[in-house]
Amino acid sequence: MKTKWQDLHDKLYMIAQSQVGNDKVFDYRQLNDIGYPFVDFNDSDLTSLGTKNGGAIQKFNFILNVWSEMEDLKNLSKYAENILSQASKIKGFTLIVNESSMKYTIDRTVTPYIRRAMITLTFR
């Protein structure tokens, strides 16, 4: 039986695959050259908040990175926004919109430069 964290991870993985392709989504940062665009999972965590009646509310945080070539900003933003939009519709979990975000950056540590969208998703 899957944990709730694993279930959510798998659903996010499938959403990312629907955007960039089945062989372009990774659980970790790739060290080999791979074609753009691709998605990798960054950090994720699970926190539990206690309730008055002794229960716990679990919060799940995932950070996904969408990578693309510099000239492909249009598709990068489309992929990132679609992932965020589809994540809000995952059954069994509630996306906490005011704790989720998207950040666009340019990675200048490589030549040629590449674009990155960092999607932070927080669920309950």
N, C-alpha and C positions, 0 to 999 in steps of 0.2 A: 504494500500500500504506500502511495506517495505521501510525503509530507505536504503541508500547504505551501511551503516555500518552493518545493520541487514542482508542484503543480503550477504555480504562478510562473516560475522560471520557464517551464516547458511551453506555456501559453505565449509568453513574450517571445520565446525563440521562434515559434511558428509565425507570429505576427511579423517578426523581422524577416523571416524567410519569404513571406508573401511580398515583401518590398524589394529585396535585393537578390533573391534566388536561394535555393536550398543549399548550395555549396559555398555561400558567401556570408554565413553567420557562424561565429566562433565563440566559445566559452571564455577565451582568453586572447590577449594581444598576440597576433601572429608575428613571428620573426622572419619568416620567409616572404619573398615577394609574391603578392597575390594581386589580382586585378581589382580595380575599383568599379563600383562602390562595394563596400562590405560593412558588416556590423560586428562589433565585438562587445562582450559583456565586461564591464568594469567591476567595481565593487558592488556588493549587495549585503544587506544585513536585515536581521529580524530583531525587533524589540518588543517587549511586552510591557503593557501599562496595567497596573493593578486597578481593580474596581472596588467600590465600597462593599460589595457583597462577596468578596474573596475570589472573583474571577479575574480574567486577564483579557485585555484587548491587544491583539497582535498587530504590529505595523511592519510592513515589508518595504524595503527601499532597494531599488535597482538602478544602476547607472549603465546605460547603453551608449556606445559610441557608433556613430555612422560616419564613415570615411569616404571621401571622394576627391577627385582631381580638382584643382583650382577652378577650372573653367566650368565645372558642373554644379554650380551653386543652386540652380533652379531645381535639379533633381534631388540634390542633397536636402534642401528644405522640404521638398515634397515627401521624401522618404521619412524624414524625422517627424513631420507633422502627422503623417498617416500612422506612424507607430504610436504617437501620443494619442491620437484620436481613437484608434482601435483598442489601445490599452484601457481606455475609459469604458469600454463595452465588455470587458472580460467578466463572464458570469462567475458569481461566487466571491468576487472581490470588489471593493469600492476604491476607485482612484481618488486620492485626496488632492484635488486640483491645486489648492493654495500651497501645498507642500511639494508639488511637482514643478519641473522647469525644463527649459531647453536653452542651451548656450551654443553659439556658433563661434568657432575659433579657426585660426590659420596656424598650422604646424610648420614652423620655420626651421625645425631641426633636421629636415631632410630637403634634398634638392631633386626635383622641383618641389616647391611648397605644396601642401595638400590641405584640404578643408576637413573640419571635424564638427559634427553636431553632437553635443553631449546631452543626453536625455535623462533626467532624473525623475523617476517614477516612485511615488509613495502610495501604498495601498493599505487598506484595512480589510 
